[in-house]
Amino acid sequence: MLSGHLWWRRWSPLREFVILWIITPDHRDTDSWVLPVDLDGELDDWVQGVFRWIGETYRLTWLDDTETLAMRRALQIDTP
């Protein structure tokens, strides 16, 4: 573990998760994530094209490869 007077850093194991980019019906956009422990329950809904978030139910749209790349750039996922 590295530490200092004004900062602290601890390395932890990598873990995978799902990033969700959400555009609400009132055109707000936000993002969220789902950890593997919660994924099984979410996948059942997603296969049906349904996404539940903060007590609301939304239509889920899968992105194609081009849209996925654009989203990764917008969220700066591939930025070093």
N, C-alpha and C positions, 0 to 999 in steps of 0.2 A: 504494500500500500504506500502511495506517495501522498504526502500532505505538506502544507505550508501555512503560513500565517493568514493569508487571505484566500486560500483555495484549498480544496480537498478533492482527491480523485481516488476512486477505488474501482478496479476492473472487476467485472462480473461476467459470468458465462453468457455467450450469445444465445438469443432465443428468437424464434420466428413468431410472427404475428401477422394478422390481416389488417391492412389499412383501408378504411372506408372513407370515401369522399362523398359528401352528402349535399345535395341541393334541395332545400325544402320548398314546398309549394309557394311560399312567399318570397322565393328567390334568394334566400340566405344560403350561403355555402359554409360548410364546416368539415372537419375531419374527425375521425374517431378510430379506434382500433379494437380488435378482438384477440384475446390471448388464446392459445391452444386449449386450455382447460374449458373455455366457453364455446369453442367452435362447433362441436357436434350439434348442439341445440340450434345454433344460428344457421348451420347448413341446411337443416330441414326446411326452414322458412325460405332461405335463399333459392333453393331448387324450385320452389313454388313462385318465385318472383316477388317475395314479400320481405320487407325489412321493418323490424320493430325497433323504435328508438324513443326513449323518454316518454313512454306511454302512448305513442302514436304509431300507426301502421302506414308504411309507405310502399310504393311500387319500387322494386329493385331492377336496375338495368345493368347488365353486364357490359363492359367495355371491350371493343375489339382491340387488336394489337396496336393500331395507330392511335386510338383514343387512350389506351393504357400508357403508351410512350409519352404522349402529350401530358397526361396527368402526372406521370413520374417527374417530368421536367418542371411542371407547375409547382409540385410539392417539394422540389429540389431533392428528390430521393437519390438520384445518381450524381449529385454534386459532391466532389471531394471536400 
